[in-house]
Amino acid sequence: MRECWAKPLGDCKGGITGEHLFTRSIFTGEEIVVDGAPWFKGVSKRISLDAAVGNILCEHHNHTLGTYADPAGKELREAMQASVRNKPEATGTATEYVRSPGGIIVPKPTVTIRGPHVGAWLAKTHCNMIANTKGTPSIEYIQYAFSPRNPQIQFYYPHVLGEDVGFTDQPHATYVNFHEPGEPFAIQICGFWSLVALQPIPKLEVLNFLDRVREVRFQTLTLALDWTDDPPRPSSPTVQRPPTQQS
């Protein structure tokens, strides 16, 4: 019999319910392209979102995660899609402008998302994937999914973004479990990668990934990660995407 993966918290209520492995509300449409899921053995597959469900959470924990972790994941997806759909607009002024999909020229927008809530969604998704393969998630990830206050967990985001980073406005997700000390894993949504670990991974800095980046500047959008509710951390740098060369 399946159990709730949050059972170690000791406050399960209600029966076991179906949990979407990748949050249903994040994606539009009925299907999603998934890479890296353990049961696909590394093969990319297009699956029905309604079929990607596991009986892995009790009613209480399923409802709780839907109040803040899932909305943060949706906000991240919407920001990535906006960065693709907006187009840079040269105006000859100091202010940066973009052209929206409707053809309206507006100042480059800033989208602010609460970093700990995104972290909770990442931890939750990892726990879903582990539990769905009958594994046991680390207690640190379980705790963070419901109370994102652990300063030891590392949330790595890209520090330098090249010209071709593969962003897409299509429903696409990747999950990678590295099976290494510190239980690192990575999740990609619409081309934007996040890597999470229970301990620092110094070699990631060489790959331009830094812990708790506070601002990522894309050519058509600025993504601000608000870590106000997080325990004190060293300041993270502002991230600048190099401008595209005009032809």
N, C-alpha and C positions, 0 to 999 in steps of 0.2 A: 504494500500500500504506500502511495506517495505521501510524504509529509511536507509541511510548510518549511521552506528553507530558512525562514526567520524564527523557527522554533527555539533556538538558543536564547532568544530575548525573553522567553518565558511569559509572553502575554498573548498567545494565540487565542482567537475567538472565532466561532463559526466553523463550518466545514471547509474542506479543501475546494478551491475554486480554480477555474481556468485563467491562466495569466498569459498575455501575449508576450512572447519572448522579446520581440522588438515592439515597443509601445505602439499600439494600433493608431492612436490619435496623432502620432508624429507624421504619418505618411498619408498622402492623398491616393486615391485609386484603390484597387483591390489586390494588387500584387506588389512584390518587392524583389529586387535582385539581391541575393545574399551570397557573400563570399566568406569562407573561413569557418562556417559553422561545423562543429565537431562531427555531426552525423552526416555531413556531406563529403567528408574526407578530402577537403581542400578543393572541391569542385564548385564552381559558380553555378547557382541555380535560381530560377525565377519561381517564387512560391506565392501561394495565396496568403495574404495577411491573416485571414480568419483561420487558416490551417496551422499557422505558426503559434500554437498554444500548448502549454503544459500545465498539468494539475500539480502546481508546485507552491501555491500560497494559500493561506487561510483567508477567510472573508475579511477579517480585521486588517491584516497586513496588506492585502491587495488594495483595499480602499484607502489606507493611509498613504501608500506610495502614489496613488493617483492624485493627491492633493497638491504636491509640490514637485516631486521628482519628474513625473511625466510631463507636466507643463514646461519645465525647463528644457527637457529634451526636444519638445516641439518648437520652442523658441529658437534653439540652436539650429534646427533644420530650416526654419523660416529665414533665419539670417543668412545661411549659406545659399539658399535659393535666391534671395534678394541680391546677393553679391554677384550672382550670375545673370540675373534678369536686368539689373541696372546696367547702363552703358556709360563709360566716361564721357564727359562733355567739356571741351576746351572753350573757355570764355574769355581768357586774357585777364582774369582778375585773380586776386590772392585767395579767394574762396574757391574751394573745390566743388564742382557741380557734377551731377549725373543726370542721365535721361532715363526716366522710368519706363516700364513696358508700355504705358499709355502715351508716351511721347512727351511728357511734361518734364521740363528742366527744373531740378530742385537741388538745394545744397546736399552734399554727400551725407547720408544719414548715419547716425550712431545708434546701434542697438545694444542696450545694456541687459546683461543676463547675470543673475546671482551665481557666482562660481560654485559655492557649496551645493546649490541645488542641482547644477549640472553634474557635479561630482557624485551626488546621490543617485542621479539617473544612471551614470556610468557604472557605479557600484551595483546598482539594482540589476542592470542588464547583464553584467558579468555573473552575478549570482543566479539569474535565470538560466543562463547557458550552462553553468556548472551543474545546477540541480536537475536540469532536463536530461543530462547524461548520467544521472544517478550519482553525481559527485557531491562533495560537501564544500561549500564556499568557506573561505577564511572568516573567522568571527569579526575581524576588523572591517571587512567589506560589508558584512551583514549590519554591523552597528552603524557604519557610515551611511548606508542607504536610508536609515530611519532617523539618525541623529548626526548630521554631517559636521562634526566638530573635532575630528582627529587630525592634528597637525602633522602626524608622521606619514600619512598617506601622501604620495607624490602624484600630482596631476600635471603631466607634461603636455605642452602645446607648442606648435611650431614657432621658433624665434625668427627665422628668416624664411620668407615665402618666395619661391622663384616664379618665373613667368608662367610656366605650365604646371599648375598644381592639381589639375584634374577635377576642378569643381564642376558640379552638375546640378541642374534643378530637377533631375529625375530621382525617383525613390530607389536609393541604393545604399546598402549598408554592408560593412565588413566587421567581423569579430575575429580577433586573433588571441589565443592563449599561448604564451611563450613557454609554459612549463619550466620555469627557472626559479631560483631562490627569490623570494619577495613577491611571488605570484603576479608578475606583470602581465597585463593584457592591453590590447588596443582595440578601439572602436572607431570606425569611419562612418560619417553620415554625410551624404552628398559631396564627398571628396575631402571633408575636413577631418583630420586625424586627431584623436586624443589618446594618450598612453598613460596608464595608471599602474602604480606599483606600491608595495608596502614598505619599500626602502629605496633610498636614492640610487640612481643608475647613472654614474658620471659619464659614461660613454655617450649618453644621449645628447649631451651638450655639444659634442663633436658633430652630431647630426642636426644641430640647430633646434633641439627641443629643450625647453626650460620649464621648471616647475612653477605653476601658478602665474603664468603670464597674465597681466592685467589689461592689456589692450593689443588688439591685432588690427592693423590698418590694411584693408584690402583697397584695391584701386577704386572700387565703387561703394564701399561701406566700411565703417569702423565697428568692430566688435569689441565691446567693453565687458570684461569679466569682473564683477563686483565681489570682492572677497571680504567685505566688511564684517560679516558674521563669522569669519574664519579666525581661529586663534592666530596671534601675531606671527608673521612670517617676514623674512627679508624682502625688501622691495623687488618687484619683478620689472623687467624693462618693457618699454613700449616697443611694439613690433611694427616695422614698416615694410610693406610690400613694394618692391621696386616698381617704378612706373613703366608702363608699356611703351616701347618705342613706336612713335608715330611714323607711318609710311608716307 
